[in-house]
Amino acid sequence: MLPCLNKSLFGFDCMGCGLQRSLLALFHGQFIKALWLYPAIFPLLLLATAVVLSKFYKFKFHLKTINMLSVISIGAIIANYLIKLIAL
């Protein structure tokens, strides 16, 4: 695992802390653990899937879907970060 430069230098988590561990838990089939490690993992995976699919197949409302998933992902990332900061 790559160490978090932000945590090493400043002593607190960045907005992406937990993403690597969450992806590793997903690869091992531990879906609940992945959600606890980084709650934005599932919206981010849906967003990545929608972006890749839209490159090959332009489905109806693909731009609205990508925009909606982007907003949900960003909201989940920010909410997770704020909860981590408050819990410190």
Order of alpha helices (4+ residues) and beta strands (2+ residues): alpha-alpha-alpha-alpha-alpha
